[in-house]
Amino acid sequence: MTTQLPAEVAADPAAWLTTPDGIADPFPVYRQLTQQNPIYWGHSLEAWIVTGHSLVQEVYKSHHVFSSIGNGLTRLARLPVQVRSGIPTVELVEGMEMLSRADPPRHTQHRLMIGRPLAPRRVGSRAGWVNELCDRLAGQMAGVPEPDLIRDYTLPIAYHAVLDLFGAPMEDLDVYREATSAWHQFVAVTSDPVAAAERYEAALRDLRTAVESALPGIAERGDDGIIASLVEAHARGELTRDELFVMIEIFLTAAQDNMIYTVAATVYELLRHPDQLAEVRADPSLAAAAYEEGVRFDTPGQKSPRRVINDCEFHGHRMEAGQFLYNFKAAAVRDGTVWSHPDEFDIHRDQNEAPRGTLTFGRGIHYCIGVGVARVVGPIAVNALLRRFPRIELVPGWQAGWGYVPTFRKLTDLPLRLG
């Protein structure tokens, strides 16, 4: 898809990324910025915009210069004081230094708490269960009159897989989904900030009630899930009750979203490239490469926010303490100076072609902690679908639509003919 950019984009290209057309196709802006202006102050987003592969990589690795602490503060700052006084749970969650919103040494401590449940051996041991789950959900989708890949397949796979790994009860699924949806509305620069904050507060309160109710049972079971590990850390005095909730909230509102839409994007691109689809059918081991390319080609979370710690100069640009920076990995993984034909979907692509490889899962201390889960579940989900439906295809005439959340690229639906 090639979009003709309007003339006014030249003044502030990041503004295009907040429009429906820019969400549907941000790549011309990414390409323009990477080639002409890989670091610039985006007035519309009130942040520095970084796009080039080497620069994005450098930001990721420079946590001592570009901090993850306080990323939620820019959203809270949009709100009147009287509104903030009425959303204490949002203030707690967005303001606390936890995991992805923390720097060392706290960040290091938090990752150690959840290292065991996310260890490759433990995640890999669940591959058989994931395969059974995907087969079962594919079979259920076969009975749906108008099947939709996201609604009927990738969404339930992601939630079942993530909640099983976390040890969280499935009966609260609607609560988790509302918390995730409310968070996305809250962070969207185009949303009504007051209405979004109030919805987010209500969703977080419901989530905390559900979590608090589930904790005693999780502790009694003594399983090896993430939540059980965090409960043990709380019992040892390493986490307060508030910290325990915020850590669980981070996982339950963010972990499954990428899986839902990366699997969907991979299947979407395979269906648009029948020759590559045929290759994966003939050799299921290629599903892993197809998934890696799907994540690179159309990563859902397009940027990573950072905050400038002290006044500094970054490649000739004077940055001030407290300013925000958006590190656009979605632009970096399509940087034509380091990738061959970056705007083409190619399951045979060398993901290490760029110096130090792809950045789709981040880099540095905040490298995606759930990458092992994604790399187990994603290929299994692709293979189970293709195995169950040998003649699957897109519905003729359907046009892809994208959720209206700037800098998040998520298909709204993916209707299929299962064959």
C-alpha positions in Angstrom: 0.0 0.0 0.0 1.5 3.4 -1.0 0.0 6.5 0.4 0.3 10.0 -1.1 1.3 12.2 1.8 -0.4 15.6 2.0 1.9 18.7 1.8 1.3 19.7 5.4 3.0 16.5 6.6 6.4 18.2 5.8 5.9 20.5 8.8 5.3 17.8 11.4 5.3 14.3 9.9 4.4 12.7 13.3 1.0 14.4 13.1 0.2 12.1 10.2 0.6 9.1 12.5 -2.4 10.3 14.6 -4.8 10.3 11.6 -6.9 7.4 10.4 -4.8 7.3 7.1 -1.6 7.5 9.1 -2.6 4.6 11.3 -3.6 2.5 8.3 -0.3 3.2 6.5 2.4 4.9 8.7 5.2 3.5 6.6 5.6 6.4 4.1 6.2 8.7 7.1 8.6 6.3 8.7 10.5 6.0 5.4 10.6 9.8 5.0 11.8 10.4 8.5 14.5 7.6 8.4 15.9 9.0 5.2 15.7 12.8 5.9 15.1 13.5 9.6 15.6 10.5 11.9 15.6 12.6 15.0 13.2 15.5 15.3 10.9 17.2 17.7 7.3 16.2 16.9 5.1 19.0 18.0 1.8 17.1 17.7 3.1 14.2 19.9 5.1 16.6 22.2 8.1 14.3 22.0 11.3 13.6 20.2 10.8 11.1 17.3 13.6 8.6 16.6 13.3 6.3 13.6 16.7 5.1 12.1 17.8 1.5 12.9 21.1 2.4 14.5 19.6 5.4 16.5 16.6 3.3 17.8 19.1 0.6 18.8 21.2 3.2 20.6 18.2 4.6 22.5 17.2 1.1 23.6 20.7 0.4 25.0 21.1 3.9 26.7 18.7 3.5 29.7 21.1 5.7 31.7 20.2 8.6 29.3 16.7 7.7 28.2 14.7 6.4 31.1 11.6 4.2 31.3 10.5 5.8 34.5 7.5 8.1 34.4 6.3 7.0 31.0 2.7 7.2 32.3 3.2 10.7 33.6 2.7 12.4 30.2 -0.8 11.0 30.0 -1.7 12.0 33.6 -0.3 15.5 32.9 -3.2 16.1 30.3 -5.7 15.8 33.1 -7.1 18.6 35.3 -6.2 18.3 39.0 -9.8 17.7 40.1 -9.9 14.7 37.7 -6.7 13.3 38.9 -8.0 13.3 42.5 -10.7 11.0 41.4 -8.6 8.3 39.7 -6.3 7.0 42.4 -5.9 3.6 40.8 -4.7 5.1 37.5 -2.3 7.3 39.5 -1.0 4.3 41.3 -0.5 2.1 38.2 0.8 4.8 35.8 3.1 6.4 38.4 4.7 3.4 40.0 8.2 2.3 38.9 7.6 -1.4 38.0 9.2 -3.7 35.4 8.9 -2.0 32.0 8.3 1.3 33.8 11.4 1.1 35.9 15.2 1.3 35.5 17.9 -0.6 37.4 18.2 -1.7 40.1 14.4 -2.0 40.6 13.9 -3.3 37.0 16.6 -5.9 37.5 14.9 -7.1 40.8 11.5 -7.3 39.1 12.8 -9.4 36.2 14.5 -11.8 38.6 11.1 -12.4 40.3 9.5 -13.7 37.1 12.5 -15.3 35.5 11.6 -18.9 36.5 8.1 -19.1 35.0 9.4 -17.5 31.7 12.5 -19.7 31.5 12.8 -21.3 28.0 12.6 -24.8 29.4 9.4 -24.1 31.2 7.8 -22.3 28.2 8.9 -25.0 25.8 7.4 -27.7 28.0 4.0 -26.2 27.3 4.3 -26.6 23.5 2.2 -29.8 23.5 -0.6 -28.1 25.5 -0.5 -25.0 23.2 -0.8 -27.3 20.1 -3.9 -29.0 21.6 -5.3 -25.5 22.4 -4.8 -24.3 18.9 -6.3 -27.5 17.4 -9.3 -27.2 19.6 -9.9 -23.5 18.8 -9.5 -24.1 15.1 -12.0 -26.9 15.3 -14.5 -24.6 17.1 -13.9 -21.9 14.5 -15.0 -24.4 11.8 -18.5 -24.3 13.2 -18.8 -20.5 13.1 -21.0 -19.2 10.3 -18.9 -16.1 9.6 -15.5 -16.9 11.1 -13.1 -14.1 12.1 -9.5 -15.0 12.8 -9.0 -12.5 15.5 -12.3 -12.9 17.4 -12.5 -16.7 17.0 -8.9 -17.8 17.0 -6.0 -15.5 17.9 -7.7 -13.6 20.7 -8.7 -16.8 22.6 -5.4 -18.4 21.9 -3.5 -15.4 23.4 -5.6 -15.2 26.5 -5.7 -18.9 27.2 -1.9 -19.3 26.6 -1.0 -16.2 28.6 -3.4 -16.8 31.5 -2.2 -20.4 31.7 1.4 -19.2 32.0 0.5 -16.6 34.5 -1.8 -18.9 36.6 -4.6 -16.4 36.3 -8.3 -17.6 36.4 -10.1 -17.7 33.0 -13.4 -16.7 34.6 -12.2 -13.1 34.9 -11.4 -12.9 31.1 -13.9 -10.1 30.5 -12.3 -8.1 33.3 -8.8 -8.5 31.8 -10.0 -7.5 28.3 -11.8 -4.4 29.5 -8.7 -3.3 31.4 -6.6 -3.8 28.2 -9.1 -1.9 26.1 -9.4 0.9 28.6 -5.6 1.3 28.8 -5.4 1.6 25.0 -8.1 4.3 25.0 -6.2 6.1 27.8 -2.9 6.2 26.0 -4.4 7.3 22.6 -3.6 10.9 21.9 -6.8 11.3 20.0 -9.2 10.2 22.8 -11.1 12.4 25.3 -8.5 12.3 28.1 -11.1 12.7 30.9 -13.5 10.1 29.7 -10.7 7.7 29.0 -9.2 8.2 32.4 -12.5 7.6 34.1 -13.1 4.4 32.1 -9.6 3.3 32.9 -10.1 3.9 36.6 -13.3 1.8 36.7 -11.6 -1.0 34.7 -8.5 -1.0 37.0 -10.7 -1.1 40.1 -12.6 -4.1 38.7 -9.3 -5.7 37.8 -7.9 -5.2 41.3 -11.0 -6.8 42.9 -10.6 -9.8 40.6 -6.9 -10.1 41.3 -7.3 -9.8 45.1 -10.1 -12.4 45.0 -7.9 -14.9 43.1 -4.7 -14.5 45.1 -5.6 -16.8 48.0 -6.4 -19.7 45.6 -3.3 -19.1 43.6 -1.2 -19.2 46.7 -2.8 -22.4 47.9 -2.2 -24.2 44.6 1.5 -23.5 44.8 1.9 -23.7 41.0 4.8 -22.3 39.1 3.0 -19.5 37.2 4.1 -15.9 37.2 1.4 -14.7 39.6 2.4 -17.5 42.1 6.0 -16.3 41.9 5.0 -12.8 42.6 2.8 -13.9 45.5 5.9 -15.6 46.9 7.9 -12.4 46.5 5.2 -10.5 48.4 5.3 -13.1 51.2 9.0 -12.6 51.5 8.5 -8.8 51.8 10.0 -8.0 48.4 6.8 -6.5 47.1 4.1 -4.4 48.8 0.5 -5.2 48.1 0.3 -2.3 45.7 3.4 -3.4 43.9 2.1 -6.9 43.6 -1.1 -5.6 42.0 0.7 -3.3 39.6 3.1 -6.0 38.5 0.2 -8.3 37.7 -1.7 -5.5 36.0 1.2 -4.9 33.6 1.1 -8.5 32.5 -2.6 -8.9 32.3 -3.2 -5.8 30.2 -0.2 -6.0 27.9 1.2 -9.5 27.5 -1.6 -11.0 25.3 -2.2 -8.0 23.0 1.0 -8.4 20.9 0.3 -12.2 20.5 -3.2 -11.6 19.3 -2.1 -9.2 16.5 1.2 -10.6 15.5 -0.3 -14.0 14.8 -3.2 -12.3 12.9 -0.7 -10.2 10.9 1.4 -13.2 10.0 -1.7 -15.2 8.7 -2.9 -12.1 6.9 0.4 -11.7 5.0 0.6 -15.4 4.2 -2.9 -15.3 2.7 -1.8 -12.3 0.6 1.3 -14.2 -0.6 0.0 -17.6 -1.7 3.5 -18.9 -2.9 4.9 -18.4 0.6 1.7 -19.8 2.2 2.3 -23.0 0.1 5.8 -23.2 1.3 4.8 -23.1 5.0 2.1 -25.8 4.3 4.7 -28.0 2.7 7.3 -27.4 5.4 5.7 -26.5 8.8 9.1 -25.7 10.2 9.0 -22.5 8.2 6.2 -21.2 10.4 8.8 -20.0 12.8 10.4 -17.9 10.1 7.0 -16.7 8.9 6.1 -15.6 12.4 9.4 -13.7 12.8 8.8 -11.9 9.5 5.2 -11.2 10.5 6.4 -9.5 13.7 9.0 -7.5 11.8 6.7 -6.5 8.9 3.8 -5.4 11.0 4.6 -5.0 14.7 1.5 -4.0 16.7 3.3 -1.7 19.2 5.1 0.7 16.9 7.1 2.7 19.4 8.6 2.6 22.9 8.4 5.7 25.1 11.3 7.0 27.0 12.1 10.1 29.1 15.2 12.2 28.9 16.9 12.0 32.3 19.3 15.0 32.1 20.0 17.8 29.6 22.0 16.2 26.8 23.0 16.3 23.2 22.0 13.3 21.0 23.6 13.3 17.6 23.5 17.1 17.3 20.1 17.6 18.9 19.8 19.4 22.3 17.4 17.5 24.5 16.1 18.7 27.9 15.6 16.8 31.1 12.0 15.6 31.4 11.2 15.7 27.6 9.7 12.5 26.1 11.1 10.5 23.3 9.3 8.0 21.1 11.6 5.2 19.8 9.9 3.9 16.7 11.0 0.3 16.3 8.4 -0.1 13.5 10.4 2.4 11.5 13.8 0.8 12.4 12.8 -2.6 11.1 11.9 -1.1 7.8 15.1 1.0 7.5 16.2 0.6 3.9 19.8 1.4 4.7 20.1 -1.9 6.7 17.4 -4.2 5.3 17.0 -5.5 1.7 13.6 -4.7 0.3 12.2 -3.8 3.8 8.7 -3.2 2.6 8.3 -6.7 1.2 7.1 -9.7 3.3 9.6 -12.5 2.9 9.6 -15.6 5.1 13.2 -16.3 3.9 14.5 -13.0 5.1 17.6 -13.1 7.3 16.4 -11.4 10.5 20.0 -10.7 11.4 20.7 -8.8 8.2 20.7 -5.5 9.9 23.6 -4.8 12.3 22.8 -6.7 15.5 19.6 -7.9 14.0 15.9 -7.0 14.2 14.5 -4.7 16.9 10.9 -6.0 16.9 11.2 -7.3 20.5 13.3 -4.3 21.6 16.9 -4.3 22.8 18.8 -3.7 26.0 17.6 -4.2 29.5 14.0 -3.9 28.4 14.2 -6.6 25.8 10.7 -8.2 25.7 10.6 -10.7 28.6 7.8 -12.6 26.9 9.7 -13.3 23.6 10.0 -17.0 24.4 6.3 -17.3 24.8 5.6 -15.5 21.5 8.1 -17.7 19.7 6.5 -20.9 21.0 2.8 -19.9 20.6 3.0 -17.9 17.3 4.4 -20.7 15.0 2.2 -23.3 16.6 -0.9 -21.2 16.0 0.0 -20.6 12.4 0.6 -24.3 11.7 -2.6 -25.5 13.5 -4.7 -23.1 11.4 -3.1 -24.2 8.1 -3.3 -27.9 9.0 -7.0 -27.7 9.9 -8.0 -25.6 6.8 -6.2 -26.5 3.6 -8.1 -24.1 1.5 -8.3 -21.1 3.8 -8.6 -17.7 2.1 -9.5 -14.1 2.7 -13.2 -13.1 2.1 -13.3 -11.6 -1.4 -13.8 -7.9 -1.4 -12.8 -7.4 2.3 -10.5 -4.5 3.0 -8.2 -4.4 6.0 -9.2 -1.9 8.7 -7.0 -0.8 11.5 -7.9 0.2 15.1 -7.9 3.9 15.7 -5.2 4.0 18.3 -2.2 6.1 17.1 1.2 4.2 17.0 -0.6 0.9 17.7 -1.2 -1.1 14.5 -3.9 -3.7 15.0 -6.3 -5.2 12.5 -9.9 -4.6 13.5 -11.0 -8.0 12.1 -9.9 -10.7 9.7 -12.9 -12.5 8.2 -12.0 -15.8 6.5 -13.3 -18.5 4.1 -12.2 -21.6 5.7 -12.7 -24.0 2.8 
